[in-house]
């Protein structure tokens, strides 16, 4: 090996006719971690084993174009970019070979990461209703692509080379773009551009020079989200109306006689429902100018102490409107709850059955007419 090869900034390996190492420069020692004294005289496949294949197959092909080969070294393969020259005799048999190369492990890893990022980025912009774009420090589009561009009838890179402030004039979203160009990351509220609602993210890029990306923008098409929101609101409105109808059907106020109404209560009665019942009942008492309001609890088996208190309060409120409240159909469990509250029922008319309460009202109404 000559002096020039010994001091070369790249790996230089000299081989004899059977690929035994006869020259091993300092750079080869650094890259492969093998001293020249340990490498010289040994088969190249022993000193620099390839992950796949053998050096005999590699050196049999043209070596003018550099190629990357994975070399076994520790737990991670070393990526060795090599080119070579093979000397042959008159019969074409190799008499010697010289291999040149670099350790490109870091470069290969970076290229693979870049390729992965590119594939991921491509998958996102091709399948998600969004566009990704980039502006230089002056606001000129450097890049624009994404599936969502189809929604507004645009092709990829439609705005590339155009200035965003000239293209969109006095659009309400441009002040946020200026903030991003000034270095402030922003998440804009929904804005409408070209008839489509968008949610925009503006990501500044530090130290961007002329012609370089100063802001990366992500615009998400909100058309589908807005449509679903409208559908959801419509469904919620429908559910609310249905619940209102159910509440009205579950607590119907029936005018059974002139001046007499009855309210059959069924199912679970909690404090919220009791408040609704009281409101509807008091409005009916005032509107119909009734004399008697019968609360039929036949369909209710259990109430909590708070609800029982509300029922007694309802009777008192009816009395304040000039009518008499009557309770019927009280279940034994409800009776125990009312008693536990210590409520004075001496002024409340109570009947076991609705028929008895109606008879009571009719008798009282008839007696008043005779007077």
Secondary structure, 3 states (H helix, E strand, C coil): CCHHHHCCCCEEEEECCCCEEEEECHHHHHHHCCCHHHHCCCEHHHHCCECCCCHHHHHCCCCCCCEEEEECCCCCCEEEEEEEEEEECCCCCEEEEEEEEEECHHHHHHHHHHHHHHHHHHHHHHHCCEEEEEECCCCEEEEEECHHHHHHCCCCCCCCCCEHHHHCCCCCCHHHHHHHHCCCCEECCCEEECCEEEEEEEEECCCCCCCCCCEEEEEEECHHHHHHHHHHHHHHHHHHHHHHHHHHHHCCEEEEECCEEEEEEECCCCHHHHHHHHHHHHHHHHHHCCCEEEEEEEECCCCCHHHHHHHHHHHHHHHHCCCEEEEECCCHHHHHHHHHHCCCCCCCEEECCHHHHHHHHHHHHHHHHHC
